[in-house]
Amino acid sequence: MDNRKRKAAVFTGGDLSDTDFYNTQLADIQPDLVIGVDKGSELLDRLDVRPDLLVGDFDSIDPEVLKRLKAKGIPTETHPVRKDQTDTELALTRALEAHPDVIYLYGATGTRLDHMLSSIDAMTIAAERDVEIHLIDPHNDLSLYKGPKKITCSLPAGQTVSLLPLSDTAGPVTIAGFDYPLEDATLTRRTSGWTVSNVTKTAPQTIAFEAGWLLVDIVLSE
């Protein structure tokens, strides 16, 4: 019986300049589904990776790249520029239709802080359905969870990890295996000092909380 998780990779239009990093990511996760979102499809073209679907209003992709991808017969879902959902939200909704166990979102960070924040908010589309979702760039691996939840990790000692509530409160939160443990703590918008830049100490690490939304940031590089 194959117990391998079914994985979806969504490439949206932020900073995807570190081609080697994303090429390694694709090799590591071996996604079952790849979606190119507007300009994010340009990276897939550079890597000669054939996406399963293109989604977006296509107002930022190089027209020649879009033409080349369409010529390969890749299914394309075109949306108007004026709409009530972002291209990333639309792509995540399509990814969920394939019933993945995990979604990896790439290209959601860069110079546009508003785009990054809206992408973090869009992660709730998956998390509220109890689908694991990660927003990854060369520096961070962000994951979002809705309580009640228990997360178990096996990170090496010395790994920086931050926890941030995305609801008014999240908790009670209990964490173990970190330099700064917590037990039955309620996190709020004003308690970030408790949970920013914590460091792993022993494996496995556990993060358990009963209610609310919790963003977990594993720092990959400074």
N, C-alpha and C positions, 0 to 999 in steps of 0.2 A: 504493500500500500504506500502511495506517495503522499507523504505528509508535508511536502514543501509548500510554503505559503505562496498564494497567488499574488503577484505584484504588478502594480501599475506605475509607470513613470510619466509625469506631466512636466513638459518643458515650456515655461512661460517667458515673457519678453524682457526680463531684467538683465543683470550682468551675468553673462555666460562666457566671459572672455578666457577663463582658465580651461581651455579645451582638454588638456591632459587629465585634470581632476574629474571632469564629467565623463570622459571616456572610461576612466577607471571605475567610476560609479556604475556605469552601465554594465561593465564586465563583472563587477562584484554582485550586483543585485539580479542581473539577468531577468529583466521584466517580461511579463507575459503580454503586457499592453503598453504601447508608447503613444502618447498624444503630444503633438506639436501645437502650441498656442501662439498664433500670430508670429511675431518676430522670434520667439523661442524656437521656431522650426528651422531657423537659419543654422543653429548649432547642429541639429540632426543632419542637415544637408552637408555641413563641413565634415562631419564624422562618417558620412555615407551610411547613416542609420535610417532605415525605412520606417517612418511612423505608421501606426495603424489608422490614425485619424488626424486631420488638421481641423482646428477649431478657432474661430475668431472673426473679428471684423476686418482683419488684414489691412489695417491702416498704417502699420509700422514695418511690416516685412518688406524686404527687397522684392520688388515685383518679378524680377528674373528668377529668384529662388522659388517664389510661389508658383510661377509658370512651370519651372522644372519639376517641382514636386507633383503638381497636378498632372503633368505629362506622364508620370509614372503610374497613374491610375489610383493614387491614394485618395480615399474618401475624404471629402472636404465639406465641413459644415460652416457656412458663411452667415454671419449675423450683422445686423445694421450697426453703424457706429453709435447711434443714439439708442440706448437700451437701458433696462433696469438692472442688469447683471454685468459684472466684469467678464472679460474673456476667460479669466482664470476660474471664476465660479462656474461658468458654463462647462469648462473642460473637466472640472472636478465632478460635476454632476454626471457627465458622460462616463467618466472613469468608474464611478460607482455602479453604473448599469452593468458593468462587467463582473460585479461581485468580487472585487479584490479583497484580500486580507490586509494588504498594506498598500498605501499610496505614497510615492516619493515625489515631492514638488520641488522642481529646480527652476532657477532663473527668477525667483520671487524677491530677490534683494538687489540692491544697486543704489543709484543716486536718487531715486524717487522714494522718499520715506512714506508718502501716502500710499503708493502702490504696495510697499512691503507690509504696511499695517493692514491694508485691505486684504492682502493675501493671507496674513495670519488669521484675520477674522473669517476668511473663506474656509479655513481648515475646519471650522465647526461643522461644515456640511458633511464631512466624513466622520468626525469625532462623535457627533450626536447619534450616528448610526453604529457606534462602537467599532468603526474601522480605523485601524492604526494609520496615522498620517505623520509624515516627516517633511519639514521644509529644510532643505539642505543647500549650503553653499560651502566654499572652501574653508570657512571659518566657524560655522555653526551647524549643529543638527538640532532643529527645533521640533518638538512633538507636542501635541495638544490632547488633553484627556478630560473627560467629563466624569465626575464622581457619581457613584462610588467606584473606586478603581484601585488596584494594587499593581504596581509596575516593578518588575525585577530586572536588574541589569548586572552585567559582569564586566564592569569597566576596570581598567588598570588603576592602581593606586596613583594618586596625584592628578587625576583628571578633574578639570574644573566643570562644575555643574551648577546651574542656577534654576530656581523655581519661581515662577511669577503667576499670581492669580489673575485670571482674565474675567473674573466675576467680582462683585463687591466683596464677597468672602469666599474662601475655599478652605475646606477642612471638616472636621479636625484632621490635621496632617501629621503623620508619623513617618520619619525617615531613619534608616539605619545603614551603616557601612560608610558613613561620611565623617569628616573631621568635626563638623558641627551638627550633632544629631538634633532631632525635634521629636517631641512626643505630644500628640493630641493638641497641636497648635492650630489656631485659626489664623489664616493669612488674609490680610486685607491690602488695599492699595497703599497703606502706610507702613507695611511691615517688610518691605523688600530687603532691608538690612539683615533680616534673619536668614534669607535664602538666596542672596546673590553671591556668586563666587565661592560657593561651598566647594570642597575638595573630597574626592573619594579616598577612603582609607583602607577598607577591606572589602573583599567580594564574597558573596554577591551583595549588591546594594538594593535596598527596597524603598519604594515611595508609595505610601498608602494614604488615601484620603476619602472622606465620606460623601462630600457634596461640593458643588461648584465646578469651575473650570480652572485647570492648572496647565500652564505652559512650562515645559521642561527644555532647557537649553544645555546641550552638551557642547562645550567649547572645543572645537577641533584644532584651532590654531589662533594665536593672538594677533 
